[in-house]
Amino acid sequence: MNKQQDVWLVIEKYGSDKYQTFSVAKKAFSLQDAIGFKVALEKLNDRDNQSYFIATEIESGLNEVIKLHNKSVEDGSYYETK
């Protein structure tokens, strides 16, 4: 059985209070790549009514959170006080 590859979408939101449109600006196969795309698009953005956010299937998102949590427990950073 093949594991399905996670897909992370950078969504472009355009509009005002009265209307909004959404479109896929970039597709990535890791959260790190999606964050990189989002940051780059935000730096190039010169419109007040345009923004970006990252979306994925809930299972992919939860798996990433679990992986990062387990890593922080393993390396001890989870227990550090701020």
Rosetta blueprint (number, residue, H / E / L):
1 M L
2 N L
3 K L
4 Q L
5 Q L
6 D L
7 V L
8 W E
9 L E
10 V E
11 I E
12 E E
13 K E
14 Y E
15 G E
16 S L
17 D L
18 K L
19 Y L
20 Q E
21 T E
22 F E
23 S E
24 V E
25 A E
26 K E
27 K E
28 A E
29 F L
30 S L
31 L H
32 Q H
33 D H
34 A H
35 I H
36 G H
37 F H
38 K H
39 V H
40 A H
41 L H
42 E H
43 K H
44 L H
45 N L
46 D L
47 R L
48 D L
49 N L
50 Q E
51 S E
52 Y E
53 F E
54 I E
55 A E
56 T E
57 E L
58 I H
59 E H
60 S H
61 G H
62 L H
63 N H
64 E H
65 V H
66 I H
67 K H
68 L H
69 H H
70 N H
71 K H
72 S H
73 V H
74 E H
75 D H
76 G L
77 S H
78 Y H
79 Y H
80 E L
81 T L
82 K L
